[in-house]
Amino acid sequence: MQLRQKRFMYIMIALVGLGLVIGLVLYGLKNNVSLYFTPTQVFNKEAPVGRSFRIGGLVEAGSMQRLDGLTVKFVLSDLHKSIPVTYKGILPDLFKEGKGAVVQGRIEADGVMHAQEVLAKHDENYMPPEAVDALKKGQAANAADKPAYPATVPVTQ
């Protein structure tokens, strides 16, 4: 074998090895990637079915119910659409109604998010850009759904 052929063979072996390493890393990350969706996106069925993902929003006031043991039911909202959530476990200390939360879990056939993990918003000054955009869209959609004046009040000119 000539020196040129040996170099070419070493380069090809290195490229195949690098391709294998990249393929294994991507395969390992496939199961650990958790996508983020808003309650409106979940309501519109844009979230993956049968896969774990994250949903973020505000815990609706008056929606939290403690069931038997450590099971808790609550509703997560982006001020436009709401998704019911059940969680079995210990909630974070900062988890409260009216505050932000991020929930990781799966949507089942009953339309309820069965959470595996609940994260509470820990800083009043920071909110993820996706959550801010979702809340703004939810407020804009609510404003578009409501009339500019009450229907019982006559409009005078």
C-alpha positions in Angstrom: 0.0 0.0 0.0 1.2 3.4 -0.8 1.3 6.2 1.8 -1.6 8.0 0.1 -3.8 4.9 0.3 -3.0 4.5 4.0 -3.9 8.1 4.7 -7.2 7.8 2.8 -8.0 4.6 4.8 -7.3 6.3 8.1 -9.5 9.3 7.1 -12.3 7.0 6.1 -12.1 5.0 9.3 -12.1 8.2 11.3 -15.2 9.6 9.4 -17.1 6.3 10.0 -16.2 6.4 13.7 -17.3 10.0 14.0 -20.6 9.2 12.2 -21.2 6.4 14.6 -20.5 8.6 17.7 -22.8 11.3 16.4 -25.6 8.8 15.6 -25.3 7.3 19.1 -25.4 10.7 20.8 -28.5 11.7 18.8 -30.2 8.4 19.5 -29.6 8.9 23.3 -30.9 12.5 23.2 -34.0 11.5 21.4 -35.7 10.1 24.5 -34.5 12.9 26.8 -35.6 16.0 24.7 -38.7 17.6 26.3 -40.6 20.0 24.1 -42.5 23.0 25.5 -46.1 23.8 24.7 -48.7 26.3 25.9 -52.2 25.2 27.0 -53.6 26.7 23.8 -51.3 24.5 21.7 -52.2 21.5 23.7 -55.9 22.3 23.4 -55.5 22.7 19.6 -53.8 19.2 19.6 -50.4 20.5 18.4 -48.7 18.6 21.2 -47.3 15.1 20.6 -49.6 12.2 21.7 -48.0 9.5 23.8 -44.8 11.4 24.4 -43.7 13.3 27.4 -43.5 17.1 27.0 -43.7 20.3 29.1 -46.6 22.7 29.4 -46.3 26.0 31.1 -48.8 28.6 32.4 -50.6 29.9 35.4 -52.3 27.8 38.0 -55.9 28.9 37.9 -57.2 30.3 41.2 -59.6 28.0 43.0 -58.7 25.0 40.8 -56.4 23.1 43.1 -58.0 20.0 44.7 -56.1 17.6 47.0 -57.3 14.0 46.5 -56.3 10.9 48.4 -52.7 10.7 49.6 -50.3 12.8 47.5 -52.6 13.2 44.4 -53.4 16.8 43.4 -55.6 18.1 40.6 -55.3 21.6 39.2 -55.9 23.6 36.1 -53.0 25.2 34.1 -54.0 28.2 31.9 -52.4 30.7 29.5 -55.3 33.1 30.0 -57.0 31.8 26.9 -57.3 28.0 27.2 -57.0 25.7 30.2 -55.7 22.1 30.6 -56.6 20.0 33.7 -53.5 18.4 35.3 -53.2 15.5 37.8 -50.0 15.0 39.8 -49.0 12.4 42.4 -46.1 13.5 44.5 -44.9 16.4 46.7 -45.4 19.8 45.2 -42.7 22.4 45.3 -42.9 24.9 48.2 -43.5 27.9 45.8 -46.4 26.2 44.0 -49.5 28.3 44.5 -52.7 29.2 42.8 -52.3 32.2 40.5 -48.6 31.6 40.1 -46.6 30.3 37.2 -45.8 26.6 36.8 -44.2 24.2 34.3 -45.5 20.6 34.2 -43.8 17.7 32.5 -45.9 14.7 31.6 -48.3 13.1 29.0 -51.7 13.9 27.8 -53.9 10.8 28.0 -57.1 9.9 26.1 -59.2 11.6 28.8 -57.7 15.0 27.9 -56.0 15.3 31.3 -52.3 16.0 31.6 -50.8 13.3 33.9 -47.7 15.0 35.3 -44.5 13.3 36.2 -42.8 16.5 37.4 -44.1 19.9 38.6 -41.8 23.0 38.6 -42.9 26.2 40.3 -41.8 29.7 39.1 -39.1 30.8 41.5 -38.4 34.3 40.6 -40.9 37.1 40.2 -38.8 39.0 37.7 -38.1 36.2 35.2 -40.4 34.3 32.9 -39.3 32.3 29.9 -39.9 34.2 26.6 -42.2 31.4 25.3 -44.4 31.8 28.4 -44.5 35.6 28.0 -45.5 35.3 24.4 -48.2 32.7 25.3 -49.7 34.9 28.0 -49.8 37.9 25.6 -51.5 35.9 22.9 -54.0 34.6 25.5 -54.8 38.1 26.7 -55.2 39.3 23.1 -57.5 36.4 22.2 -59.6 37.1 25.3 -59.8 40.7 24.4 -60.9 39.8 20.9 -63.6 37.5 22.2 -65.2 40.0 24.5 -67.3 42.9 23.2 -65.9 46.4 23.8 -69.0 47.3 25.9 -71.5 45.2 27.9 -74.4 43.9 25.9 -77.0 45.2 28.4 -75.9 48.8 28.2 -77.4 50.7 25.3 -75.0 52.6 23.1 -75.9 56.3 22.7 -74.6 58.7 20.1 
